[in-house]
Amino acid sequence: MAHSVSEIAAALGARFEGRGDIRVTASAEPAVAGPEHLALAMSPQYGEGVPQGQARAAVLWEGADWQALGLEAAIFATRPRLTLAVLSRLFDPGPGLTEGRHASAVIDPSAQIGADAVIGAFCVIGAGAVIGAGARLADHVTIGEDAVIGADALILSGVRIGARVKIGDRFIAQPNAVIGGDGFSFVTESTSRVELARSALGDPGETEPQPWLRIHSLGAVSIGDDVEVGANTTIDRGTVRDTRIGNGTKLDNLVMVGHNVVIGEDCLLCGQVGIAGSTRIGNRVVMGGQSGANDNTSIGDDAVIGGSALVISNVAAGRAMMGSPAVRMEQHVEIYKAQRRLPRMAKKLAELQKQVQELIEKIDASDTKP
């Protein structure tokens, strides 16, 4: 996958200087780059590593003296992470899924497989399933009955997609993701202790022991176009209606999406995010790692939920939240500052208590004098 410096610059929409005909086959950190690599030094802090390596060409920050760094060519980046997105796409060799259907795959005769689709070893595709054109399924992928997968999907090893799940085009699922498992829904014949505790906001009192009865998941999962799901992420099917995820949303590894959840478009949910049942999340919401949302809450468009924050009540559109329970970011900062002061305040309070006690003892002593 060799590319010339001029070709890469054109793909980036960036300018270059020096020899545009130099061809590179991969990118690398500056200090370990070889002659075949494009060194990535998109800010001055990485520039000192360029002379330590053997790269002939590099991506540099605007204004860098590429000749002083010993290079023969340089591409100048104005937005490093955007540059990295384009470069990583150019140099990514992909998973190696290139052609045909493996002999060990089990495909129901009623399933529809689109043109140029690749079906890997030990895949199982259920009755009535539809696999779009150009889709690539790695080994040990399971597609349930009547599930629909759009065009150009990339579904990696061990992914399980349940019955009647519907997924749009250009879907990416990392290894061992599970989409369309049953929701976690149970009920007791009489009012349960958890219901009583929730309504009383305290001790539920004495209750009779009783078993949990299963509420079956009759809905499925509906996912839009250009959605990505990380490794070991789970998305539960809905109880009656589908759990829904909008176009362009990206879910990191180990994300858990509960039943009946609705997630809008172009959201980012980072690692270990947990979304409880029937929560509604707007468009372009970002949730940091290990954050979560209580059941039946709502998070508005463009909200930002910081890492480890716990949303227990509705969040307005555009609001930035932190903490557990989550509060406005600026309020969380003040709370954090106050918490940091607590040991000092406790020490001062203890000193004041001691002084007051000594004063009381002096007054009592003076009152007992004749």
N, C-alpha and C positions, 0 to 999 in steps of 0.2 A: 504494500500500500504506500508506495513512494509518491510524494508530492513535492513540487518545486516551491521555492520561497514565493515566487510571484503568484502561483496558484493559491497558496495559503492566504496570502495578503488579500487577494480578490475575494476569497470566501469570507474573510473577516471584515471586508469593507475597510481595510486599513492600508496605510502607506508603508512602503518598504524602501530601504536604501541598500546599495551594494549589489551583489550578484544574485539576480532573481532566478538564475538557472540551477542553483544548488538544490539538490533533491534530498529529502529526509524521509525516513520511514517510521519515525516515532518521536514522541516528545519525552523530555526527561528533565530532572532537576539539574541546575547548572553544573554543580560540582562533579556529578557522575555522568554527564553527557558525553557521548562519543561522537565521532565525525558524522555518523549517520543520524544523529538526533537533532531535534530542534529544542534548544535550551529554553526553559521558561523562567524568565527573570523580569516579571512585569512590574516590579517596584524596586527602588534603590537598595533595599535591604537584602535582596537576592543577587544584586549585581556583582558583589565580591566573589561569588561562587563561579562566575563565568570563566575567569582565567584559570581556575583550578581544574576545569573540565577540558574536553577536546572538541566541543561543538564548534562548527563553522558558522552556524546561523542561530539566531535567538529571537525570541519575542521580548522586547524591552519596553520600559516606561517611556513616555514622551519626553524628549530632551536628552536621552542618554547618549553618551559618546561611544558608539558601538565600535569604532575603530580603535579607541584606546583600550577596549576590552579584548582586542585581538580577534575580532570577528570578521568574516568576509561578507556577511549580510545581516540585516536586522529588520524585523517587523515591529511597528510601534503600536502598542495597545493603549486605548483610552479608557476602556472598562474591562479590567482583568478577568472578572468572573464570567462576563459575557464572552470574552475571548476564549476562555477555557471551555465553555459550552460548545463552541463551534469546533475548536481543536479536538476535543475528546470525541466528537462525532466523526471527524475526518479519520482519526487514527484507531477507532474502535474496531477490532477484527470481528466482533460479534460472537455468538455462541457456537458457530460452526454448523448450524442447521441449514442445510443447503438444498436437499432434494428428496422427493418421494415419500413413500410410506414404508416404515420398517415392517418386516415380515411378522414380527411378534405383536404388532398392534392388533387390538380387537375392536373392530368397527361394526356397529350394527348396520345391517343392510338398509335400514330406513334413514340412516344419517346422511346428510348432504355435506360433501366436502368440496370447498371451492377450488378454483383453478390455482395451481402452483402452491397449494398448501403442503406443508411438511408435517408428517406425523411420525414422532420418534418411537423408540423401542418401548414396548410394554404399555403403550397408551391404551386407554379404554374410552370409547366414545359411544354413548348410549343411544337408545332409540329416539328418532326424531330430532336429534341434535343437528345444528347447522354450524359449520365452520367456514368462515369467510375466506375469500380469495387471498392468497399470499400469507395466510396465517402460518405460524411456526410453533409446533408443539414439541417440546423436548421429551425426554424419556419419563415414563411413569406418571404421565398426566391423565387425570380422569375428568371427563366431561359428562355430566348427567343427562338424563333423558329430557328432550325438548329444550335444552339449553341452546342459546344463540350466541356465537362469538363472531364479532365483526371482522372486517378485512385487516390484513397486515398486523395481526396480533402476534405477540411474542410471549409464550407461556412456558416458563422454565420448569426444571425437574420437580416432580412431586406435587405440583399444584392440583388442588381438588376444586372443581366447579360443580355445584349441585344442580339438581333438576330445575328446569324452567328459569334459570338465571339468564338474563339478557345483558349482553355487553357490547358496546359500540366498537368503532374502528380504532386501530392503532393502540390497542390495549397492551400493557406490559405487566406481567405478574412474575415476581421473583420466586425462588424455590420455596415450596411447601406452604404457599399461601392457601387459605381455605375460604371459598366464597360460596355462601348458600347453605351453611350449617343451620340447624334449628336455633331459634332464639331461646334465651334462658327465661322461661315464663312458667311459673307455678302458682297455685292458689290452694287455699285450705277451705274446707266446707264451711266452717265458721270463721269469724274474724280472727286473724292470726295475731300473734304477739307483736310482729313487726308493724302491722297496721295500727294496732292500739298504741304502740310506742310513738309512731309517727303522728298520730292524731293528738296524743296527749303531750307530745314533746317531753316525755319523761318516762317514769316507771309505768309499764303497762298493767301492773298488778298481776293477780293470779289468773292463769289461763289453762285450759285443758290441752294436753298433748294431742296432736292430730297430724296425719300425714299430708305431704304435699301432693297435689294432683296436677298432672302435666297439662299445659295449654299448648296444643299443637301449632306449628307454624304453617299456615296455609298460604302465605304470601311467598315471594321469592326475593331476588335482588336485581335491581335495574341499574346499570352503570353506563354512563355516557361515553363520548369519544375522548381519546387521548388521556385516558386515566392510567395511572401507574400504581401498583400495589406491591408493597415490600415483602421480604421473606418472613414467613410465619405470621403474617397478618391474617386476621379473621374478620369476615363480614357476615353477620347473621341475617337470615331471611326474615321477612316481616311476619307478624302474626296473622293479619288479614290482608293488608296491602303490602307492596314491596318496600324493602329498604332501598333508598335511592342515593346515588352518588352522581354529581353533575360533571359536565365536560371539563377536562383539563385538571381535575383534582389529583393530587399526588399523596399517597399514603406510604409512610416509611415502614421499616421493619417493626414487627411486634405491636402493631396498632390493632386495637379491638373496637369494632363498630357493632353496637347492639342492634336488636330488632327494632324495626320501624323508624330508624334514624334517617333523617334527610340531610344530606350534605350538598351544598351548592357547587358552583363552578370555580375552578382555579384556586382551590384551597390547598394548603400545605399542612399535613398532620405528621409531626415528627415522631421519632421512636418512642414506643411504649405509651402513646396517647390512648386513653380509654374513653369511649363515648357510650354512655348508658342509654337504655331504650327510650325511643320516642323523642329524643333530642333533635332539635332543628338547628342546623348551622347554615349561615348565609353564604354569599359568594366572597371569594378572596380572603377567607379567614385563615389565619396562621396560628397553629397551636404548637408550642414548644414541647420538647421531650418530657415525658412523664406527666404532662398535664392531663386533665380530665374534665368531663362535664357530667353533672348529675342527671338523672332521668327526667324527662319532660321539661327540660330547660330550653332556652332559645338564645342563640348567639348571632348577633346581627352582622350584616355585610361589613367587610374590611376590619373586623375586630382582630386584635392581636392578643393571644393568651400566652403569657410567659411560661418558661419551663417550670414544671412541678406545681403549677397553679391548679386550683380546684374550683371549678365553676359550680356553684350551688344555687344560683338564681340567674335570671335573665340578664344578658349583656347587651347593651345598646350598640347600634351600628357605629363602627369607627373607633370604638373604645379600646384602649390598651390596658390589660389587666395583669396583675401579679399576685402571688401569695395564696395561702390556703387558710380560710376561704379566700377566693380571688376578690380583690378590690382594685380600684383605679390605680394605675402604676405609680402616680405621684403620691397617692395616699399610702401605698405600700412602702415607698421609700421613707416617708415620715414615720410610719409604724416601725420600720426596721431601725431607724435612727433612735427611736424611743426605746426599743428593746436593748440596743447596745448600751444605752445609758442606765438601764435598770440596776446592774450591780453597783454602780457608783451612787445611784439614788438610794439603794437599800443601805449602803454603808453610811450615808449621811443621815438617813432616817434612824438608824441604830444609834448614831452619835447624839442626835437630838433627843431620842428616848432616854438615853443615859443622862443627858444634861437636865431634862425635865424631872427625872427621878431624883437626881441629886438636889435639885431645887425644892422639890416636895419634901424631901427628908430634912433640909435646912429649915423650911417653914414649920414642919412638925416639931422639930427640936426647939425652935424659938418659942413656939406656943406652949411648950411644957415647962419653960423656965418660970420661976416665981416672980 
